Amino acid sequence: MSDILPVLRLLCALLAMFAGALLVPLSASLYADDGLWQSYVISMLLTFLVSAVLWFGTRKYQRELLPRHGVLLVSMVWVVLPLFAAVPLLLVSWQIHQPMSFTHAYFEAVSGLTTTGSTVMSNLDQLPLSINMWRTFMQWIGGMGILILAVAVLPLLGVGASQLFKAEAAGPVKDTKLTPRMTETAKGLWGVYVLFSLFCALGYWWAGMTPEDAIMHMFTTVSLGGLTPHDASFAYFKSPLMECIAIFFMMAASCNFALYFIALRKGNWRGFWRDIEMRATMATLIGGGLLVALLLWSKGVYEPSDALRMGMFQLISVATTTGYTTADYLGWPVFVPVFMLMLSGVATGAGSTGGGIKMARMLILLKQAKREMTRIIHPAAVQPVRLGQAVVDNHMIFSVLAFMLMYGATVILLSMALLLTDLDPLTAFSAVLASVHCSGSAMGRLGPSSNYAVLTDFQLWVCTLGMLLGRLEILSFIALLTPTFWRR
């Protein structure tokens, strides 16, 4: 209990911040005059009330965060925040006479905040502007991570930020110290994120989107989330120019935001282009897109220009875990959707807004495998694992190996859980991969022409668990289940 109370005190501050986020759909509701503003006011007041009760009960418990506190808080936030994010979805669904179950609302909220992009909602074009604004805005605040934003605010409450940053940050970027103070690092990363968002929204608007569409698609492009207010997804616009803008910002957001921060801070972009993870990510996305385009052309699916357009957009969208679609790719040669689903696990960088294993981990695994093969031939050889010019510590290698072990176990166990419900193997396996990768794009019964509403409540809860595990990068959540974590 002594460990939980200080964490609950911090959780109340985060809930208060999250309640403020509801001003966005509230403003959209008043702007569109859709009569739904009461739902957002009620949701905001409820969130503030719970936050106030938590603060009153835990106000005396103030201490510096330990590593265990950071892990516990991050896990609690990603489980608890969707509960409050689901409230406006539930209230609005009753107001518009399309009532949602709690399972569907929580799934939609988790999908939004984890930037997965899976949805159980249909007739999106007919939904009120405010609810679509909330669905997409959830992805934007979840993209960089509300906890990274909180790192810049919590010191005002006397809370140390370093453990929280390390618990929330992805992969090898956990130990990156871009500035002497974590608060400045968080502000810098969010500053880059906001700058990207501004240029993306202006680009979409210039290309012909309405201001509302430009804002909502900006939310889900820079966050690599992929939710849209249209049933046809990005195919709704039928615009090669908009697709090119989306490709540019999806590729940009798939790179480590710390690289942009350092480049802008120092005014020198040479280090950005020399980063091995960034180069590997770009090579994978561009090379994969060209391969898919060539296959679509060689199989006679499209003419060369259309094959390039469709292949590049679909591959980059799925591989970066965004999930926009302009075509039903399940009708393409079977290699293509499987290839894209596999790439969604590795084609984003650590410190990006994407999900999956991350390119840095894959590079470490490949270099470690190469080192082991060298040792078979030359047992006495000393060959450190390097990422670029930096030597990777053995503890980092062990961490990556442990992550991959738990990743494989998670995919297998969740897939088996879905198979127990008699779901077909293709749908079950692809749904789990899409959830754990936080990509949303699946196969079988969950292709671009369908959505997750075809699944049962139990199947949705399995996918919800997969999304949470993917967002928490598995090890943080699993650590909570071990007796060692709770031992003082």
C-alpha positions as CSV (number, residue, x, y, z in Angstrom):
1,M,0.0,0.0,0.0
2,S,2.9,2.4,0.8
3,D,4.0,1.9,-2.9
4,I,0.5,2.5,-4.4
5,L,-0.5,5.6,-2.5
6,P,2.2,7.9,-3.9
7,V,1.4,6.5,-7.4
8,L,-2.3,7.3,-6.9
9,R,-1.3,10.9,-6.0
10,L,0.4,11.2,-9.3
11,L,-2.4,9.5,-11.1
12,C,-4.8,12.2,-9.9
13,A,-2.6,14.9,-11.5
14,L,-2.6,13.0,-14.8
15,L,-6.4,12.6,-14.6
16,A,-6.8,16.3,-14.1
17,M,-4.7,16.9,-17.2
18,F,-6.7,14.4,-19.1
19,A,-10.0,16.0,-18.1
20,G,-8.7,19.2,-19.8
21,A,-8.2,17.2,-23.0
22,L,-12.0,17.0,-23.2
23,L,-12.1,20.7,-24.1
24,V,-11.2,19.7,-27.6
25,P,-14.4,17.6,-28.4
26,L,-16.4,20.1,-26.3
27,S,-15.2,22.9,-28.5
28,A,-16.0,20.9,-31.6
29,S,-19.5,20.2,-30.4
30,L,-20.2,23.8,-29.7
31,Y,-18.7,24.8,-33.1
32,A,-20.8,22.2,-35.0
33,D,-23.8,22.8,-32.7
34,D,-24.5,19.1,-32.6
35,G,-26.2,19.3,-29.2
36,L,-23.8,16.8,-27.6
37,W,-21.9,19.3,-25.4
38,Q,-23.5,18.0,-22.2
39,S,-21.9,14.6,-22.6
40,Y,-18.4,16.2,-22.7
41,V,-19.1,18.4,-19.7
42,I,-20.4,15.5,-17.7
43,S,-17.3,13.4,-18.7
44,M,-15.0,16.3,-17.8
45,L,-16.7,16.8,-14.4
46,L,-16.6,13.1,-13.6
47,T,-12.9,12.9,-14.4
48,F,-12.1,16.0,-12.3
49,L,-14.2,14.6,-9.4
50,V,-12.3,11.3,-9.4
51,S,-9.1,13.2,-9.6
52,A,-10.0,15.4,-6.7
53,V,-11.1,12.5,-4.5
54,L,-7.7,10.7,-5.3
55,W,-5.8,13.9,-4.4
56,F,-7.6,14.4,-1.2
57,G,-7.0,10.9,-0.1
58,T,-3.3,10.8,-1.1
59,R,-2.2,14.4,-0.7
60,K,0.2,13.6,2.2
61,Y,2.1,10.9,0.2
62,Q,4.8,12.7,-1.7
63,R,8.2,11.2,-2.5
64,E,10.7,10.9,-5.3
65,L,9.8,8.3,-7.9
66,L,11.6,5.0,-7.7
67,P,11.9,2.8,-10.8
68,R,9.1,0.6,-9.5
69,H,6.9,3.6,-9.0
70,G,7.4,4.7,-12.6
71,V,6.6,1.2,-14.0
72,L,3.5,1.0,-11.8
73,L,2.3,4.5,-12.7
74,V,2.8,3.9,-16.5
75,S,0.9,0.6,-16.3
76,M,-2.0,2.1,-14.3
77,V,-2.3,5.1,-16.6
78,W,-2.6,3.1,-19.8
79,V,-5.3,0.9,-18.1
80,V,-7.2,3.6,-16.3
81,L,-7.2,6.5,-18.8
82,P,-9.2,4.5,-21.4
83,L,-11.9,4.1,-18.7
84,F,-12.4,7.9,-18.6
85,A,-11.9,8.2,-22.4
86,A,-14.7,5.8,-22.9
87,V,-17.2,7.8,-20.9
88,P,-17.9,10.4,-23.7
89,L,-18.2,7.6,-26.2
90,L,-20.8,5.9,-24.1
91,L,-22.8,9.0,-23.4
92,V,-22.8,10.3,-26.9
93,S,-23.7,6.8,-28.3
94,W,-26.9,7.0,-26.2
95,Q,-27.7,10.5,-27.3
96,I,-27.4,9.7,-31.0
97,H,-29.4,6.5,-30.5
98,Q,-26.5,4.1,-31.4
99,P,-25.8,2.7,-27.9
100,M,-22.4,1.1,-27.4
101,S,-21.6,-1.6,-24.9
102,F,-18.8,-0.9,-22.3
103,T,-16.6,-3.5,-24.0
104,H,-16.9,-1.6,-27.3
105,A,-16.3,1.8,-25.8
106,Y,-13.3,0.7,-23.8
107,F,-11.8,-1.1,-26.8
108,E,-12.3,2.1,-28.9
109,A,-10.7,4.2,-26.2
110,V,-7.7,1.8,-25.8
111,S,-7.3,1.7,-29.6
112,G,-7.3,5.5,-29.7
113,L,-4.9,6.2,-26.8
114,T,-2.4,3.4,-27.8
115,T,-2.6,4.7,-31.4
116,T,-3.6,1.3,-32.7
117,G,-6.4,2.5,-35.0
118,S,-8.7,-0.5,-34.7
119,T,-12.3,0.4,-34.5
120,V,-15.7,-1.1,-33.7
121,M,-17.6,1.9,-35.0
122,S,-19.2,2.1,-38.4
123,N,-21.1,4.8,-40.4
124,L,-18.2,7.1,-39.5
125,D,-19.2,9.7,-42.1
126,Q,-22.6,10.2,-40.3
127,L,-21.1,10.5,-36.8
128,P,-21.1,14.0,-35.2
129,L,-17.9,16.0,-35.7
130,S,-17.2,16.1,-32.0
131,I,-17.1,12.3,-31.5
132,N,-14.8,11.9,-34.5
133,M,-12.7,14.7,-33.2
134,W,-12.4,12.9,-29.8
135,R,-11.5,9.6,-31.5
136,T,-8.7,11.2,-33.5
137,F,-7.5,13.5,-30.7
138,M,-7.0,10.6,-28.4
139,Q,-4.5,9.2,-30.9
140,W,-2.6,12.5,-30.9
141,I,-2.2,12.8,-27.2
142,G,-1.4,9.0,-27.0
143,G,1.2,9.3,-29.8
144,M,4.0,11.1,-28.0
145,G,2.5,9.8,-24.7
146,I,0.6,11.9,-22.2
147,L,3.1,10.7,-19.6
148,I,5.9,12.3,-21.6
149,L,3.9,15.5,-21.5
150,A,3.4,15.0,-17.8
151,V,7.1,14.9,-17.3
152,A,7.2,18.6,-18.1
153,V,4.4,19.3,-15.6
154,L,4.9,17.0,-12.6
155,P,8.1,18.8,-11.3
156,L,5.7,21.6,-10.4
157,L,4.2,19.2,-7.9
158,G,7.6,18.3,-6.5
159,V,7.8,15.0,-8.4
160,G,11.0,13.8,-10.0
161,A,10.5,13.0,-13.7
162,S,13.4,10.7,-14.7
163,Q,11.9,7.4,-13.6
164,L,8.6,8.3,-15.3
165,F,10.4,9.1,-18.5
166,K,12.4,5.9,-18.5
167,A,9.3,3.8,-17.7
168,E,7.3,5.4,-20.6
169,A,10.0,5.8,-23.3
170,A,10.4,3.1,-25.9
171,G,13.3,0.7,-26.3
172,P,16.9,1.9,-26.2
173,V,15.8,5.5,-26.0
174,K,15.0,4.9,-22.3
175,D,18.6,5.8,-21.3
176,T,19.0,8.7,-23.7
177,K,19.6,12.0,-21.9
178,L,19.2,14.7,-24.5
179,T,19.4,17.6,-21.9
180,P,20.6,17.8,-18.3
181,R,17.0,17.8,-17.1
182,M,14.3,15.4,-18.1
183,T,11.8,18.2,-18.0
184,E,13.6,20.0,-20.8
185,T,13.8,16.8,-22.8
186,A,10.1,16.2,-22.5
187,K,9.4,19.8,-23.5
188,G,11.7,19.5,-26.5
189,L,10.2,16.2,-27.7
190,W,6.6,17.7,-27.5
191,G,7.8,20.8,-29.2
192,V,9.0,18.9,-32.2
193,Y,5.7,16.9,-32.1
194,V,3.6,20.0,-32.1
195,L,5.8,21.5,-34.9
196,F,5.3,18.4,-37.1
197,S,1.5,18.5,-36.3
198,L,1.2,22.1,-37.4
199,F,3.0,21.5,-40.8
200,C,1.0,18.4,-41.4
201,A,-2.4,20.1,-40.8
202,L,-1.4,23.0,-43.0
203,G,-0.2,20.6,-45.7
204,Y,-3.5,18.7,-45.7
205,W,-5.5,22.0,-45.8
206,W,-3.4,23.3,-48.7
207,A,-4.0,20.0,-50.6
208,G,-7.8,20.5,-50.4
209,M,-9.0,19.0,-47.1
210,T,-11.6,20.9,-45.1
211,P,-10.1,22.4,-41.9
212,E,-11.9,19.8,-39.8
213,D,-10.6,16.9,-41.9
214,A,-7.1,18.4,-42.0
215,I,-7.0,18.6,-38.2
216,M,-8.4,15.1,-37.6
217,H,-6.1,13.5,-40.1
218,M,-3.1,15.4,-38.7
219,F,-4.0,14.0,-35.3
220,T,-3.8,10.4,-36.7
221,T,-0.9,10.9,-39.1
222,V,1.8,12.3,-36.9
223,S,0.7,9.8,-34.1
224,L,0.8,6.9,-36.7
225,G,-2.7,6.0,-35.4
226,G,-4.7,5.8,-38.6
227,L,-8.3,6.4,-37.3
228,T,-10.3,8.5,-39.7
229,P,-13.7,10.1,-39.7
230,H,-14.5,8.3,-43.0
231,D,-15.6,4.7,-43.6
232,A,-13.5,4.6,-46.8
233,S,-10.4,5.7,-44.8
234,F,-7.9,7.7,-47.0
235,A,-9.6,6.4,-50.2
236,Y,-12.3,8.9,-49.4
237,F,-10.2,11.8,-50.8
238,K,-9.0,10.1,-54.0
239,S,-6.1,12.5,-54.0
240,P,-2.5,11.5,-55.0
241,L,-1.3,14.8,-53.5
242,M,-2.8,14.1,-50.1
243,E,-1.4,10.6,-50.2
244,C,2.1,12.0,-50.9
245,I,1.7,14.4,-47.9
246,A,0.6,11.5,-45.7
247,I,3.5,9.3,-46.9
248,F,6.0,12.1,-46.0
249,F,4.7,12.7,-42.5
250,M,4.2,8.9,-41.8
251,M,7.8,8.3,-42.7
252,A,9.0,11.3,-40.7
253,A,7.0,10.2,-37.6
254,S,8.5,6.7,-37.9
255,C,11.9,8.1,-37.0
256,N,13.2,8.8,-33.5
257,F,11.9,12.3,-32.5
258,A,15.1,12.8,-30.4
259,L,17.0,13.0,-33.7
260,Y,14.9,16.0,-34.8
261,F,15.2,17.6,-31.4
262,I,19.0,17.3,-31.4
263,A,19.2,18.5,-35.1
264,L,17.0,21.6,-34.4
265,R,18.8,22.3,-31.1
266,K,22.2,22.3,-32.6
267,G,21.3,23.5,-36.1
268,N,23.2,20.5,-37.6
269,W,21.4,17.7,-39.5
270,R,24.5,15.6,-40.2
271,G,24.0,13.5,-37.1
272,F,20.4,12.8,-38.2
273,W,21.4,11.3,-41.6
274,R,24.2,9.3,-40.0
275,D,21.8,7.5,-37.6
276,I,21.9,3.8,-38.5
277,E,18.4,3.1,-37.2
278,M,16.9,6.0,-39.2
279,R,18.7,4.8,-42.4
280,A,17.5,1.2,-41.8
281,T,13.9,2.4,-41.2
282,M,13.9,4.5,-44.4
283,A,15.5,1.7,-46.5
284,T,12.9,-0.8,-45.2
285,L,9.9,1.5,-45.9
286,I,11.1,2.7,-49.4
287,G,12.5,-0.7,-50.4
288,G,9.4,-2.5,-49.2
289,G,7.1,-0.1,-51.0
290,L,9.0,-0.5,-54.3
291,L,8.9,-4.3,-53.9
292,V,5.1,-4.3,-53.4
293,A,4.7,-1.9,-56.3
294,L,6.8,-4.2,-58.5
295,L,4.8,-7.2,-57.5
296,L,1.4,-5.5,-58.1
297,W,2.6,-4.5,-61.6
298,S,4.2,-7.9,-62.5
299,K,1.0,-9.7,-61.4
300,G,-1.2,-7.4,-63.5
301,V,-3.1,-5.9,-60.6
302,Y,-2.3,-2.3,-61.6
303,E,-0.6,-0.4,-64.4
304,P,2.9,0.8,-63.4
305,S,1.9,4.3,-62.1
306,D,-1.1,3.0,-60.1
307,A,1.0,0.1,-58.8
308,L,3.6,2.6,-57.5
309,R,1.0,4.8,-55.9
310,M,-1.0,2.0,-54.3
311,G,1.9,-0.1,-53.3
312,M,3.9,2.7,-51.7
313,F,1.0,4.1,-49.8
314,Q,-0.3,0.8,-48.4
315,L,3.1,-0.5,-47.5
316,I,4.2,2.7,-45.7
317,S,0.8,3.1,-44.0
318,V,0.7,-0.5,-42.6
319,A,4.5,-0.8,-41.9
320,T,4.6,2.4,-39.9
321,T,1.6,1.1,-37.8
322,T,-0.7,3.9,-39.1
323,G,-3.3,1.8,-40.9
324,Y,-4.7,4.2,-43.5
325,T,-6.0,2.4,-46.6
326,T,-6.8,3.4,-50.2
327,A,-7.5,-0.1,-51.5
328,D,-8.7,-3.5,-50.2
329,Y,-5.2,-5.1,-50.1
330,L,-6.7,-8.5,-49.2
331,G,-7.5,-8.9,-52.9
332,W,-3.8,-8.5,-53.8
333,P,-1.3,-11.4,-54.0
334,V,-1.2,-13.0,-50.6
335,F,2.4,-12.2,-50.1
336,V,1.7,-8.5,-49.9
337,P,-0.7,-8.3,-46.8
338,V,1.5,-10.8,-44.9
339,F,4.6,-8.9,-45.8
340,M,3.1,-5.6,-44.7
341,L,1.9,-7.1,-41.4
342,M,5.3,-8.5,-40.7
343,L,7.0,-5.1,-41.4
344,S,4.6,-3.4,-39.0
345,G,6.6,-5.0,-36.2
346,V,10.0,-3.5,-37.2
347,A,9.7,-0.5,-39.5
348,T,9.5,2.3,-36.8
349,G,12.3,3.7,-34.7
350,A,12.7,3.8,-30.9
351,G,11.5,7.2,-29.8
352,S,9.0,7.4,-32.6
353,T,5.2,7.4,-32.3
354,G,5.0,3.9,-33.9
355,G,4.5,0.6,-32.2
356,G,6.0,-2.8,-32.7
357,I,9.4,-4.3,-31.8
358,K,11.3,-1.2,-33.1
359,M,14.1,-1.1,-35.7
360,A,16.8,-0.6,-33.0
361,R,16.0,-3.9,-31.3
362,M,15.9,-5.7,-34.7
363,L,19.4,-4.3,-35.6
364,I,20.7,-5.4,-32.2
365,L,19.3,-8.9,-32.7
366,L,20.9,-9.1,-36.2
367,K,24.3,-7.9,-35.0
368,Q,24.2,-10.3,-32.0
369,A,23.4,-13.2,-34.4
370,K,26.3,-12.2,-36.6
371,R,28.6,-12.1,-33.5
372,E,27.5,-15.5,-32.4
373,M,28.2,-16.9,-35.9
374,T,31.6,-15.3,-35.9
375,R,32.3,-17.0,-32.5
376,I,31.6,-20.4,-34.0
377,I,34.3,-19.9,-36.6
378,H,36.7,-17.8,-34.4
379,P,36.0,-18.6,-30.7
380,A,38.7,-16.2,-29.5
381,A,37.5,-13.2,-31.5
382,V,36.5,-10.1,-29.6
383,Q,33.7,-8.4,-31.6
384,P,31.5,-5.9,-29.7
385,V,28.0,-5.2,-31.0
386,R,27.8,-1.7,-32.4
387,L,24.9,0.5,-33.5
388,G,26.7,3.0,-35.7
389,Q,29.8,4.1,-33.7
390,A,28.3,3.3,-30.3
391,V,29.0,0.0,-28.6
392,V,25.9,-1.8,-27.2
393,D,26.3,-2.9,-23.6
394,N,25.6,-6.5,-22.8
395,H,22.8,-5.6,-20.5
396,M,21.0,-3.9,-23.4
397,I,21.5,-7.1,-25.5
398,F,20.1,-9.2,-22.7
399,S,17.2,-6.8,-22.4
400,V,16.4,-7.1,-26.1
401,L,16.6,-10.9,-25.9
402,A,14.2,-10.9,-22.9
403,F,11.8,-8.6,-24.7
404,M,11.8,-10.9,-27.8
405,L,11.1,-13.9,-25.7
406,M,8.2,-12.3,-24.0
407,Y,7.0,-10.8,-27.3
408,G,6.9,-14.3,-28.9
409,A,5.2,-15.8,-25.8
410,T,2.6,-13.0,-25.8
411,V,1.7,-13.5,-29.5
412,I,1.4,-17.2,-29.1
413,L,-0.7,-17.1,-25.9
414,L,-3.1,-14.5,-27.2
415,S,-3.4,-16.2,-30.6
416,M,-4.2,-19.5,-28.8
417,A,-6.8,-17.7,-26.7
418,L,-8.6,-16.4,-29.8
419,L,-8.4,-19.9,-31.4
420,L,-10.2,-21.3,-28.3
421,T,-13.2,-19.2,-29.5
422,D,-13.2,-21.0,-32.9
423,L,-11.9,-17.9,-34.7
424,D,-10.2,-18.9,-37.9
425,P,-6.3,-19.0,-37.6
426,L,-5.6,-16.2,-40.1
427,T,-7.9,-13.8,-38.4
428,A,-6.8,-14.8,-34.9
429,F,-3.0,-14.5,-35.6
430,S,-3.3,-11.3,-37.6
431,A,-5.5,-9.7,-35.0
432,V,-3.0,-10.4,-32.3
433,L,-0.1,-9.1,-34.3
434,A,-2.0,-6.0,-35.3
435,S,-2.9,-5.4,-31.6
436,V,0.5,-6.1,-30.1
437,H,2.2,-4.0,-32.9
438,C,-0.5,-1.2,-32.3
439,S,-1.0,-1.2,-36.0
440,G,-4.7,-2.1,-36.3
441,S,-4.4,-3.5,-39.8
442,A,-5.3,-7.2,-39.8
443,M,-6.3,-10.0,-42.2
444,G,-9.1,-12.5,-42.6
445,R,-12.3,-11.2,-41.3
446,L,-10.6,-7.9,-40.2
447,G,-9.5,-6.5,-43.5
448,P,-9.9,-2.9,-44.8
449,S,-13.5,-3.5,-45.7
450,S,-14.5,-4.7,-42.2
451,N,-13.8,-3.7,-38.6
452,Y,-13.4,-5.2,-35.2
453,A,-17.2,-5.2,-34.4
454,V,-17.4,-8.6,-36.0
455,L,-15.5,-10.1,-33.0
456,T,-17.2,-11.2,-29.8
457,D,-16.8,-9.4,-26.5
458,F,-14.2,-12.0,-25.3
459,Q,-12.2,-11.7,-28.5
460,L,-12.2,-7.9,-28.2
461,W,-10.9,-8.2,-24.6
462,V,-8.1,-10.4,-25.9
463,C,-7.2,-7.8,-28.5
464,T,-7.5,-5.0,-25.9
465,L,-5.0,-6.8,-23.7
466,G,-2.7,-7.1,-26.8
467,M,-2.9,-3.4,-27.4
468,L,-2.1,-2.5,-23.8
469,L,0.8,-5.0,-23.7
470,G,2.1,-3.6,-27.0
471,R,1.9,0.0,-25.8
472,L,3.6,-0.9,-22.5
473,E,6.2,-2.9,-24.4
474,I,5.2,-6.1,-22.6
475,L,8.1,-6.2,-20.0
476,S,6.7,-3.4,-17.9
477,F,3.3,-5.1,-17.5
478,I,4.8,-8.5,-17.0
479,A,7.0,-7.1,-14.2
480,L,4.0,-6.2,-12.2
481,L,2.9,-9.8,-12.1
482,T,6.1,-11.0,-10.4
483,P,6.5,-11.3,-6.6
484,T,9.9,-9.5,-6.9
485,F,8.2,-6.3,-8.0
486,W,6.1,-6.1,-4.8
487,R,8.9,-7.1,-2.5
488,R,10.3,-4.2,-0.6
